[in-house]
Amino acid sequence: MDSQSRQNHYLAVEAGDCKKKSFMDKAKEHKKEIAIGAAVVLSVVAVVLVAKNKASLIAAFKPTHMGGVLSSSLDTRNNVVPIISEALPTSIPGNSPIGMTNVRGHIRNLPDGWRPSLDKVELAKELGISLNGSQTLVDAYSKVAA
């Protein structure tokens, strides 16, 4: 600063013309510069992240390599399964130990957060069974057992 501007500055400070600006006032005054700076910083961060993770990004957007695997396995013929020429049975033979099993009605513990239906709670009361809040009554049913 030259001597004249220095004197003017000191005179302005002494006269009270120079006010302290708050952070928000300065931010409003320089919002364009702040936006440009933020955009530059974000761009640099994005470029660095892309450069460091280039291989995983390429792999994420590349289609699967099944075409190459299939063509190479067909060329070598090492992984070819022989064709089964005999007919497979469509029904289970009568001498197998498969049959129907009857399952009695029972109390089931429900997973956390599940509640029994009101119908099952009423049915349990009619039958004289006491259920806690995380239990339900399961009806009798039949199932195939092997």
Contacts in CASP RR format, 6 or more apart in sequence:
PFRMAT RR
TARGET T0000
AUTHOR 0000-0000-0000
METHOD contacts of the structure
MODEL  1
MDSQSRQNHYLAVEAGDCKKKSFMDKAKEHKKEIAIGAAVVLSVVAVVLV
AKNKASLIAAFKPTHMGGVLSSSLDTRNNVVPIISEALPTSIPGNSPIGM
TNVRGHIRNLPDGWRPSLDKVELAKELGISLNGSQTLVDAYSKVAA
1 9 0 8 1.000
12 18 0 8 1.000
21 29 0 8 1.000
27 34 0 8 1.000
50 57 0 8 1.000
73 79 0 8 1.000
73 80 0 8 1.000
74 80 0 8 1.000
92 98 0 8 1.000
96 146 0 8 1.000
97 146 0 8 1.000
98 144 0 8 1.000
98 145 0 8 1.000
98 146 0 8 1.000
99 144 0 8 1.000
99 145 0 8 1.000
99 146 0 8 1.000
100 142 0 8 1.000
100 143 0 8 1.000
100 144 0 8 1.000
100 145 0 8 1.000
101 142 0 8 1.000
101 143 0 8 1.000
101 144 0 8 1.000
101 145 0 8 1.000
102 140 0 8 1.000
102 141 0 8 1.000
102 142 0 8 1.000
103 140 0 8 1.000
103 141 0 8 1.000
103 142 0 8 1.000
103 143 0 8 1.000
104 140 0 8 1.000
105 137 0 8 1.000
105 138 0 8 1.000
105 139 0 8 1.000
105 140 0 8 1.000
105 141 0 8 1.000
106 137 0 8 1.000
106 138 0 8 1.000
107 129 0 8 1.000
107 131 0 8 1.000
107 135 0 8 1.000
107 136 0 8 1.000
107 137 0 8 1.000
107 138 0 8 1.000
108 135 0 8 1.000
108 136 0 8 1.000
108 137 0 8 1.000
108 138 0 8 1.000
109 134 0 8 1.000
109 135 0 8 1.000
110 116 0 8 1.000
110 134 0 8 1.000
110 135 0 8 1.000
110 136 0 8 1.000
112 134 0 8 1.000
113 134 0 8 1.000
114 134 0 8 1.000
115 133 0 8 1.000
115 134 0 8 1.000
116 131 0 8 1.000
116 133 0 8 1.000
116 135 0 8 1.000
116 136 0 8 1.000
116 137 0 8 1.000
117 136 0 8 1.000
120 131 0 8 1.000
120 136 0 8 1.000
120 137 0 8 1.000
121 131 0 8 1.000
123 137 0 8 1.000
124 130 0 8 1.000
124 131 0 8 1.000
124 137 0 8 1.000
127 137 0 8 1.000
129 137 0 8 1.000
131 137 0 8 1.000
END
